[in-house]
Amino acid sequence: MIKNKLSEIMGIRRMNMAEVARLAGLTHVTVFRIYHNKTKTIELETLDKLCNALNCRIQDIFEHFPSQN
């Protein structure tokens, strides 16, 4: 399972979606979909832009938990 922590990191930095979208060069819709877990795939370029805008690493935004079978 992948936990999306974008809302947490944005909250810590007191940033809203419009600001992140502007800094990352992404559309508001893209940030909205990631923020609300409404997307099944994310391009590497999008992750790179988010990390640059938030000055963080991928693992700061997403966390992996092994699946329990």
SVG drawing of the C-alpha trace seen along z (x, -y; Angstrom):
<svg xmlns="http://www.w3.org/2000/svg" viewBox="-10 -30 25 44">
<polyline fill="none" stroke="black" stroke-width="0.4" points="0.0,0.0 1.2,-3.5 0.2,-6.3 0.0,-9.7 1.3,-12.4 1.0,-15.4 -1.6,-17.1 0.6,-16.6 3.7,-18.1 1.6,-21.0 0.1,-21.6 3.5,-21.7 4.7,-24.2 1.4,-26.1 1.0,-25.9 -2.3,-25.6 -2.9,-23.7 -2.7,-26.8 0.7,-27.8 2.1,-24.3 0.7,-24.1 2.3,-27.5 5.7,-26.7 5.7,-23.2 4.5,-24.3 1.6,-21.9 -2.1,-22.5 -4.4,-22.9 -6.3,-19.8 -3.1,-17.7 -2.3,-18.8 -5.9,-18.4 -6.0,-14.8 -2.8,-13.8 -3.8,-15.6 -7.2,-13.8 -5.9,-10.4 -7.9,-10.6 -5.2,-9.4 -3.9,-5.9 -0.6,-6.9 1.8,-9.8 4.5,-10.6 8.0,-10.8 8.3,-14.3 5.3,-15.3 6.9,-13.8 10.2,-15.6 8.3,-18.9 6.5,-18.4 9.7,-17.5 11.4,-20.6 8.5,-22.9 8.2,-21.4 12.0,-21.1 11.6,-17.5 12.2,-13.9 9.7,-11.4 9.6,-9.5 8.5,-12.7 5.3,-12.7 4.7,-8.9 5.3,-6.1 5.2,-2.4 3.7,0.2 4.1,3.9 0.8,5.5 -0.5,8.1 -1.5,11.3"/>
</svg>
